């Protein structure tokens, strides 16, 4: 491995299967492209299949295979349908799909949209597919998890003033708490499967291109931020390198804003095992026994 990990350090992924959500934009595109170029079979789990076909055409020929399947991660019905149709081993599940700073809305399942897309959906998908996962689950978080707060009695912002950026921060903190608790449970059960978290630093993607305020200004800092290609490196590293379960992978630069992937330290709150267990229990109640039966 080189001192600064890049896509040149990807191993030969021939024979390995990856499921990547949110594969049609932002970090998802270089993630699926590079996994397929390294020989992997990559399943693009997406809401917009036509857009996925356009991305596949743009990527062009690869050593591996790019397959498209429908999945709306914000919908429990869609998650169930995707999982029910899956009948084979998965080496790596990459929970990449996410949204940021959207107006207050609720899904058909009754969940606030940001929490549904960034947290509940990935949890339900992980639970449903975990019996088929042979290597690891990688879920995307953000350095903004450090601004998050978990309100166990109001995860869906029904009893407080809605803050779109706050909702994003909260969802990304929830991702870390859940993933670290999942790793603790996998280890306790003697499972070889690993649960990891990756974050891109601050990458110039379309995720917050519509945002105003501080987020919008930050997104225009150009050279001070990671480009999309570098932003995807922590995900690729977490998905393929020999990294311990429970790792938080992000850029190696100052404040982990940009750079090349390395293992970083999440916030103290994210490492709170008692809070994680409480969130796990509340998430199970919210999603229902059917949705979390694989955990």
Residue pairs with C-beta under 8 A, 6 or more apart in sequence:
1 9
1 241
2 8
2 9
4 252
4 260
5 233
5 237
5 241
5 260
5 261
5 262
6 233
6 260
7 34
7 37
7 38
7 233
7 236
9 241
10 34
10 35
10 37
10 38
10 236
10 240
11 38
11 240
12 38
12 39
13 35
13 38
13 39
13 40
13 64
13 240
14 39
14 40
14 63
14 64
15 39
15 41
16 39
16 40
16 41
16 91
16 92
16 135
17 40
17 41
17 42
17 43
17 88
17 89
17 90
17 91
17 92
18 32
18 35
18 40
18 41
18 42
18 43
18 90
18 91
18 92
18 93
18 94
18 239
19 43
19 45
19 90
19 92
19 93
19 94
19 129
20 28
20 31
20 32
20 35
20 42
20 43
20 44
20 45
20 94
20 96
21 28
21 45
21 46
21 71
21 73
21 94
21 95
21 96
21 97
21 122
21 125
22 28
22 45
22 46
22 73
22 96
22 97
22 98
23 29
23 31
23 32
23 42
23 44
23 45
23 46
23 52
23 55
23 96
24 44
24 46
24 47
24 48
24 51
24 52
24 54
24 55
25 51
25 205
25 206
26 203
26 205
26 206
26 207
26 228
27 96
27 140
27 200
27 203
27 205
27 228
27 231
27 232
27 235
28 44
28 96
28 97
29 55
29 59
29 228
30 228
30 229
30 231
30 232
31 94
31 96
31 232
31 235
31 236
31 239
32 42
32 44
32 55
32 59
32 66
33 59
33 62
34 232
34 236
35 42
35 64
35 236
35 239
35 240
36 42
36 59
36 62
36 63
36 64
36 65
36 66
37 62
37 63
37 64
38 63
38 64
38 240
39 63
39 64
40 64
41 64
41 65
41 67
42 64
42 65
42 66
42 67
43 67
43 68
43 69
44 52
44 55
44 56
44 66
44 67
44 68
44 69
45 69
45 70
45 71
45 73
45 82
45 97
46 52
46 68
46 69
46 70
46 71
47 70
47 71
47 72
49 68
49 70
52 68
53 68
56 66
56 68
59 66
69 82
69 85
70 78
70 81
70 82
71 78
71 79
71 82
71 125
72 78
73 79
73 95
73 97
73 117
73 121
73 122
73 125
74 107
74 111
74 113
74 116
74 117
74 120
74 121
75 107
75 108
75 109
75 121
76 109
76 120
76 121
76 124
76 287
76 291
77 108
79 121
79 124
79 125
79 128
79 291
80 124
80 128
80 290
80 291
82 125
82 128
83 125
83 128
83 129
86 129
86 132
88 132
89 132
89 133
89 134
90 129
90 132
90 133
90 134
91 133
91 134
91 135
91 136
92 133
92 135
92 136
92 137
92 138
92 239
92 240
93 125
93 126
93 129
93 133
93 136
93 137
93 138
94 138
94 139
94 140
94 235
94 239
95 122
95 125
95 126
95 137
95 138
95 139
95 140
95 175
96 140
96 235
97 117
97 121
97 122
98 117
98 118
98 140
98 171
98 207
99 113
99 114
99 117
99 118
99 168
99 207
100 114
100 165
100 168
100 207
100 208
100 211
100 215
101 164
101 165
101 168
101 208
101 210
101 211
101 215
102 113
102 114
102 164
103 164
104 112
104 113
104 157
104 162
104 164
105 112
105 113
106 112
106 113
106 156
107 113
107 116
109 116
109 120
110 156
111 120
111 156
111 286
112 155
112 156
112 157
112 158
112 162
112 167
114 164
114 167
114 168
114 171
115 155
115 156
115 157
115 167
115 170
115 171
115 174
117 171
118 168
118 171
118 172
118 174
118 175
119 171
119 174
119 175
119 178
119 283
120 283
120 286
120 287
122 139
122 175
123 178
123 283
123 287
123 291
123 292
124 287
124 291
124 292
126 137
126 139
126 182
126 294
126 295
127 287
127 291
127 292
127 293
127 294
127 295
128 291
128 294
129 294
130 137
130 193
130 294
130 295
131 294
133 193
134 192
134 193
135 192
135 193
135 194
136 193
136 194
136 195
136 196
136 238
136 239
136 245
137 179
137 182
137 193
137 194
137 195
137 196
138 196
138 197
138 198
138 235
138 238
138 239
139 175
139 178
139 179
139 195
139 196
139 197
139 198
140 175
140 197
140 198
140 199
140 200
140 235
141 172
141 173
141 175
141 176
141 179
141 197
141 198
141 199
141 248
141 266
142 168
142 169
142 172
142 199
142 200
143 199
143 201
143 202
143 250
143 255
143 256
143 257
144 165
144 168
144 169
144 172
145 169
145 172
145 173
145 175
145 176
145 199
145 266
145 267
145 270
146 169
146 173
146 267
146 269
147 166
147 169
148 166
148 169
148 170
148 171
148 172
148 173
148 174
148 269
149 166
149 169
149 170
149 173
150 170
150 173
150 174
150 177
150 269
150 275
150 279
151 160
151 170
152 278
152 279
152 282
153 159
154 160
155 170
155 174
155 282
155 283
155 286
157 167
165 211
165 213
165 214
165 215
173 267
173 269
173 270
174 279
174 283
175 197
176 197
176 248
176 266
176 267
176 270
177 269
177 270
177 272
177 275
177 276
177 279
177 280
178 276
178 279
178 280
178 283
179 195
179 196
179 197
179 246
180 195
180 197
180 246
180 266
180 270
180 271
180 273
180 276
181 273
181 276
181 277
181 279
181 280
182 195
182 295
183 194
183 195
183 196
183 245
183 246
184 246
184 273
184 276
185 295
186 193
186 194
186 195
186 245
187 245
193 245
194 243
194 244
194 245
194 246
195 245
195 246
196 238
196 243
196 245
196 246
196 247
196 248
196 249
197 238
197 247
197 248
197 249
197 266
198 234
198 235
198 237
198 238
198 239
198 248
198 249
198 250
198 261
199 234
199 248
199 249
199 250
199 256
200 226
200 230
200 231
200 232
200 234
200 235
200 250
200 251
201 225
201 226
201 230
201 231
201 234
201 250
201 251
201 253
201 256
201 257
201 258
201 259
202 218
202 219
202 221
202 225
202 226
202 257
202 258
203 225
203 226
203 227
203 228
203 230
203 231
203 232
204 219
204 222
204 225
204 226
204 227
204 228
204 231
205 228
205 231
208 215
208 216
208 219
209 219
211 219
218 225
219 225
224 257
224 258
225 257
225 258
226 251
226 257
226 258
226 259
230 251
230 258
230 259
230 260
233 251
233 260
233 261
234 249
234 250
234 251
234 261
235 249
236 261
237 243
237 249
237 261
238 247
238 249
238 261
241 261
243 249
243 263
244 263
247 263
248 263
248 264
248 265
248 266
248 270
249 261
249 262
249 263
249 264
250 256
250 261
250 262
250 264
251 257
251 258
251 259
251 260
251 261
251 262
252 259
252 260
252 261
252 262
253 259
256 264
269 275
283 292
284 292
284 295
